Amino acid sequence: MKLAYKVIGLLLLSGVLHGCDKNKEDLTPKLVKIVIETPDGDKLDLNETTTLTATGYDQFDDVYDISNSLVWSKDSDHISIEQNGTVTGISVGTALVTAEAEGITKTQTITVWDSTAPRIEIYVSDVADYWNLGPAQILKFDESGKNPEVFIQDNLGAPQDILFLEDQEIVLISNVTTGKITKYNSNTGSYLGIFASIAGGPTRMKIGSDGLLYVLQWKGDGKVLRFQLDGTPMGAFTSFGINESIGLDWDSDGNLYVSSYNENGATGFFVRKFDASGNDLGTFIDSNLKGPTNIWFDDTGNLIVNDWLGGTIEKFSSSGAHMSNLVTGVSQIEGVDILDNGNIIVGVGSTSSINQYTSSGAFVKKLVTNGAGDLIKPNAVRIRRINY
């Protein structure tokens, strides 16, 4: 019986010691993951250089030294990479960089581009703060709708329109809740001050054939205002005010058209017409609309209207007759610009995206996918042509 007890005791002791060895093995730090940091972002200009850093972590999420085992590699000749993590852009394209240590790997995509090549950039004003859904911002995307960047986030208040003055190297942003048109460096997005103050809340902005800036107001007296391009006010262009005006364009005869979103619908939804001197010519359209925002004339002289509440893009003749629904079933359409091939790009608030359509209204694709760059409520959509 004593011998049996001794055997059992030895077995138990062996299990305890084995368990201790196992626990000791579990407590030994080992590499489980690598994190790559890109201090200058994942986009490199041709011949631009950046240095990536790779940090190892053990199973306790503590830093694990991989300096003696780290190996960098790449999958293409669009970049070069040195073993200290220095990457240089060699040719336009995309490359995959891999950091490897002790059998653990981590990859990082690097895109190489040519800043001197002709290209377009897409800018979007996001009025997220107006809806209490997040910070307002001006986003920048490349021509494929990718690589989102926050271009501006300072001194904004429900930003409406975006207007580049290339010869001055500035960009103007109209802010409806602050009553300011603010100006920024067009290349860096840095804040440069106030271009103009408009108590009624500026919405859309366009430069007329006279070289003056025309600005609409959301509230106030609703008159169309004009400014010199240095911000000097020129007073009201129209004597008639339009409540919640948010879209403007000119026909081939120089007549000005202004849309009224008119959220409460008290006086109906309409587009009003003014002659080239600002004289009121009355209502141009007062049907088939539920909340018009941007308006523009196509190459054949027809007026196209984004209908935010109706979820449509409407087409009207030069006489104001309704012709067709170009796009239907897409709610909260606001912001527009035209690509070189004639395709239309518009902001869609209901899906937090930028959609592309042909000039006849056929859907092409989501140029900017839902929520890319944390986009919430697109307002203005602006194409900027660089190096053309």
C-alpha positions in Angstrom: 0.0 0.0 0.0 2.9 2.4 0.9 4.5 1.7 -2.5 1.2 2.5 -4.3 1.1 5.9 -2.5 4.7 6.6 -3.5 3.9 5.9 -7.1 0.8 8.1 -7.1 2.8 10.9 -5.4 5.6 10.7 -8.0 3.0 10.9 -10.8 1.3 13.9 -9.2 4.7 15.6 -8.7 5.7 14.9 -12.3 2.4 16.5 -13.5 3.0 19.5 -11.4 6.5 20.0 -12.7 5.4 19.4 -16.2 2.7 21.9 -15.8 5.2 24.4 -14.5 7.4 23.8 -17.5 4.4 24.3 -19.7 3.4 27.6 -18.0 7.0 28.8 -18.2 6.9 28.1 -21.9 3.6 30.0 -22.2 5.2 33.0 -20.5 8.2 33.2 -22.8 7.7 36.2 -25.1 7.4 35.3 -28.8 6.6 37.4 -31.9 3.0 37.2 -32.9 2.5 40.3 -35.1 4.2 43.1 -36.9 2.9 46.7 -37.4 4.1 48.8 -40.3 3.9 52.6 -39.9 4.0 54.9 -42.9 4.9 58.4 -41.6 4.2 60.1 -45.0 1.2 58.0 -46.0 1.0 55.2 -48.5 1.2 57.4 -51.6 4.6 58.4 -53.1 5.3 60.8 -55.9 7.9 59.7 -58.5 11.4 59.8 -57.0 9.9 60.7 -53.6 11.4 58.8 -50.6 9.9 57.7 -47.3 11.0 55.4 -44.5 8.7 52.8 -43.2 9.1 51.4 -39.7 8.1 47.9 -38.6 7.4 47.2 -34.9 7.1 43.6 -33.5 4.7 42.7 -30.7 4.5 39.6 -28.5 1.5 37.6 -27.2 1.2 40.1 -24.4 1.0 43.0 -26.8 4.4 44.3 -25.6 7.1 45.5 -28.0 9.2 42.6 -29.3 12.7 43.4 -30.7 12.9 42.3 -34.4 15.8 44.5 -35.4 18.2 41.6 -35.9 15.7 39.4 -37.9 13.7 42.0 -39.9 13.8 41.6 -43.7 12.0 44.0 -46.1 10.9 42.9 -49.6 8.7 44.1 -52.5 6.6 42.5 -55.2 7.3 45.0 -58.1 9.7 47.4 -59.6 7.4 50.4 -59.1 9.5 51.1 -55.9 12.9 50.3 -54.5 13.3 49.3 -50.8 16.3 49.2 -48.6 16.7 47.1 -45.5 16.3 50.1 -43.3 12.8 50.5 -44.6 13.5 53.3 -47.0 11.2 53.3 -50.0 11.6 55.3 -53.2 9.0 55.7 -56.0 10.4 54.5 -59.3 7.5 54.2 -61.7 3.7 54.9 -61.6 1.8 51.9 -60.2 1.1 50.0 -57.0 3.6 47.8 -55.1 3.3 45.6 -52.1 5.9 45.9 -49.4 6.5 43.0 -46.9 8.1 43.1 -43.5 9.2 39.6 -42.3 10.7 38.4 -39.0 10.8 35.0 -37.3 8.2 33.7 -39.8 5.7 36.5 -39.1 4.9 38.8 -42.0 3.0 42.1 -42.6 2.3 43.8 -45.9 1.7 47.4 -46.9 0.5 48.7 -50.2 2.4 51.7 -51.7 1.0 53.7 -54.6 3.4 55.7 -56.8 2.0 58.6 -58.8 3.3 61.4 -61.0 2.3 64.8 -59.7 3.4 66.5 -62.9 1.1 64.4 -65.2 -2.3 65.8 -66.4 -5.0 64.5 -64.1 -8.2 65.3 -62.3 -8.9 65.5 -58.6 -12.4 65.3 -57.1 -13.3 67.4 -54.2 -16.5 66.9 -52.1 -18.0 69.1 -49.3 -19.4 67.0 -46.5 -22.0 68.7 -44.4 -22.0 66.0 -41.7 -22.0 68.5 -38.8 -25.2 70.1 -40.2 -26.8 66.7 -39.5 -25.0 66.2 -36.2 -23.4 63.0 -37.7 -19.7 64.0 -37.6 -17.2 66.8 -38.4 -17.7 68.8 -41.5 -14.9 68.4 -44.1 -13.7 68.9 -47.6 -12.5 65.6 -49.0 -10.2 65.0 -51.9 -10.2 61.9 -54.1 -8.1 60.9 -57.1 -9.8 60.6 -60.6 -10.8 57.0 -59.9 -12.6 58.0 -56.7 -9.9 56.4 -54.5 -7.2 57.5 -52.0 -9.4 59.8 -50.0 -7.7 62.6 -48.1 -9.1 65.2 -45.7 -8.3 68.4 -47.5 -9.9 71.0 -45.2 -11.5 70.6 -41.8 -10.9 74.1 -40.2 -13.3 77.0 -40.0 -16.2 75.2 -41.7 -19.9 75.4 -41.0 -22.1 73.1 -43.1 -19.9 73.7 -46.2 -21.9 74.2 -49.4 -19.9 75.0 -52.5 -16.2 74.7 -53.6 -14.7 77.1 -56.0 -11.0 77.1 -57.1 -9.4 80.4 -58.2 -6.4 78.9 -59.8 -4.6 82.1 -60.7 -4.7 83.1 -57.1 -3.9 79.6 -55.8 -6.9 79.7 -53.5 -10.0 77.8 -53.0 -13.3 79.3 -51.7 -15.7 77.4 -49.5 -19.2 78.8 -48.8 -20.5 78.0 -45.2 -24.2 78.3 -44.7 -24.3 78.1 -40.9 -21.4 80.6 -40.2 -22.4 83.0 -42.9 -18.8 83.1 -44.3 -17.0 82.3 -47.5 -13.7 81.2 -46.3 -10.5 80.9 -48.4 -7.7 78.3 -48.3 -4.5 77.5 -50.1 -5.6 75.5 -53.1 -2.7 73.1 -52.8 -2.3 72.5 -49.1 -5.8 73.4 -47.8 -4.3 75.7 -45.2 -6.7 78.4 -43.9 -6.1 81.9 -45.3 -9.0 83.9 -43.8 -12.5 85.2 -44.7 -13.3 86.1 -48.3 -16.7 87.5 -47.6 -19.4 87.6 -44.9 -23.0 87.0 -45.9 -25.6 87.1 -43.1 -28.1 85.1 -45.1 -25.8 82.1 -45.3 -24.0 81.6 -48.7 -24.8 78.4 -50.7 -23.8 78.1 -54.4 -21.1 80.1 -56.1 -20.3 80.6 -59.8 -18.2 83.0 -61.8 -20.3 84.8 -64.5 -19.3 85.9 -67.9 -18.5 89.3 -66.5 -15.7 87.8 -64.3 -17.6 88.4 -61.1 -18.5 85.9 -58.4 -22.3 85.2 -58.1 -23.4 83.9 -54.7 -26.8 82.6 -53.5 -28.2 83.0 -50.0 -30.1 80.4 -48.0 -32.0 83.0 -45.9 -31.9 86.8 -45.5 -33.4 88.7 -48.4 -32.6 85.9 -50.8 -31.1 88.2 -53.5 -28.2 87.0 -55.7 -25.1 88.8 -54.6 -21.9 89.6 -56.6 -18.3 90.0 -55.6 -15.0 90.8 -57.3 -12.6 87.9 -57.1 -10.6 89.7 -54.4 -13.7 89.7 -52.1 -14.9 93.2 -52.8 -18.7 93.3 -52.6 -20.6 94.6 -55.6 -24.1 94.4 -54.0 -27.2 92.6 -55.1 -27.6 91.6 -58.7 -31.3 90.8 -58.4 -34.0 92.9 -56.8 -36.2 89.9 -56.3 -35.2 87.5 -53.4 -35.5 83.7 -53.5 -35.9 81.8 -50.3 -33.5 78.9 -49.8 -31.8 79.4 -53.2 -29.3 76.6 -53.8 -28.7 76.2 -57.6 -27.8 78.6 -60.4 -26.7 78.6 -64.0 -27.0 80.7 -67.2 -28.5 79.9 -70.6 -26.8 80.7 -73.9 -28.4 84.1 -73.9 -27.0 85.1 -70.6 -30.2 84.7 -68.6 -29.7 83.6 -65.0 -31.7 80.8 -63.4 -32.0 80.1 -59.7 -33.6 77.2 -57.9 -35.4 77.3 -54.6 -35.2 74.3 -52.4 -37.9 75.8 -50.1 -37.8 73.1 -47.4 -41.2 73.9 -45.9 -42.9 74.1 -49.3 -44.9 77.2 -48.3 -44.4 78.9 -51.6 -43.7 75.8 -53.7 -40.6 74.4 -55.3 -39.5 76.3 -58.3 -36.8 77.7 -60.6 -36.9 81.4 -61.3 -35.5 83.3 -64.3 -33.7 86.6 -64.5 -32.4 88.4 -67.6 -28.7 89.3 -68.1 -29.2 92.6 -66.2 -30.8 90.8 -63.1 -34.4 91.8 -64.0 -36.9 89.3 -62.7 -38.6 87.4 -65.5 -40.8 85.3 -63.2 -41.1 81.6 -62.4 -39.5 79.3 -65.1 -40.5 75.9 -63.5 -43.0 75.3 -60.8 -43.9 71.6 -61.3 -42.3 68.2 -61.2 -40.0 69.3 -58.4 -40.0 68.5 -54.7 -36.8 70.0 -53.5 -34.4 71.2 -56.3 -30.8 71.9 -55.5 -28.2 72.1 -58.3 -29.2 73.1 -61.8 -27.2 73.3 -65.1 -27.8 73.6 -68.8 -26.6 70.7 -71.0 -25.1 71.1 -74.5 -28.5 71.2 -76.2 -29.9 74.0 -74.0 -32.0 71.8 -71.8 -32.1 72.5 -68.0 -31.1 69.7 -65.7 -32.2 69.7 -62.1 -31.1 67.7 -59.1 -34.2 67.0 -56.9 -33.0 66.2 -53.4 -36.4 65.3 -51.9 -37.8 63.7 -55.1 -34.8 61.5 -55.5 -34.5 62.3 -59.2 -32.6 64.2 -61.8 -35.1 66.0 -64.0 -34.8 67.3 -67.5 -36.6 70.4 -68.8 -36.7 72.0 -72.2 -35.4 75.6 -72.9 -39.0 76.7 -72.5 -39.4 75.1 -69.1 -41.5 72.0 -70.2 -40.8 68.8 -68.3 -39.2 66.3 -70.7 -38.1 63.3 -68.6 -36.6 61.8 -65.4 -33.0 61.2 -66.2 -32.4 59.4 -62.9 -34.9 58.1 -60.4 -34.9 56.4 -57.0 -31.8 58.1 -55.6 -32.6 60.3 -52.7 -30.7 63.3 -51.4 -29.0 64.2 -54.7 -26.8 67.3 -54.3 -23.7 68.5 -55.9 -22.7 68.0 -59.6 -19.9 68.3 -62.0 -19.3 67.0 -65.6 -16.4 64.7 -66.6 -14.6 65.2 -69.9 -16.5 62.4 -71.5 -19.8 64.1 -70.7 -20.7 61.8 -67.8 -22.3 63.4 -64.7 -21.1 62.9 -61.2 -23.4 63.8 -58.3 -23.4 63.5 -54.5 -25.9 61.1 -53.0 -26.6 61.7 -49.3 -28.7 58.6 -48.7 -25.8 56.4 -49.5 -22.9 58.7 -48.7 -21.5 58.2 -52.2 -20.6 60.0 -55.4 -22.5 58.3 -58.3 -21.6 58.6 -62.0 -24.2 58.6 -64.8 -24.1 59.1 -68.5 -25.6 62.3 -69.9 -28.7 60.4 -70.7 -29.0 59.2 -67.1 -27.7 55.6 -67.3 -26.0 54.5 -64.2 -22.2 53.9 -64.7 -20.9 53.2 -61.2 -20.3 54.6 -57.7 -17.2 56.7 -58.4 -16.8 57.2 -54.6 -18.2 54.2 -52.7 -20.4 54.5 -49.7 -18.7 56.2 -46.8 -15.2 56.4 -48.4 -13.0 58.8 -46.5 -15.8 58.9 -43.8 -18.0 60.8 -46.2 -21.5 61.3 -44.7 -23.6 63.9 -46.5 -22.0 65.1 -49.8 -23.1 68.6 -50.9 -20.8 70.1 -53.5 -18.9 67.9 -56.0 -16.1 69.6 -57.8 -13.7 68.4 -60.5 -10.3 70.0 -60.5 -8.1 69.7 -63.6 -4.4 69.7 -62.9 -1.5 70.2 -65.3 -3.7 70.5 -68.4 
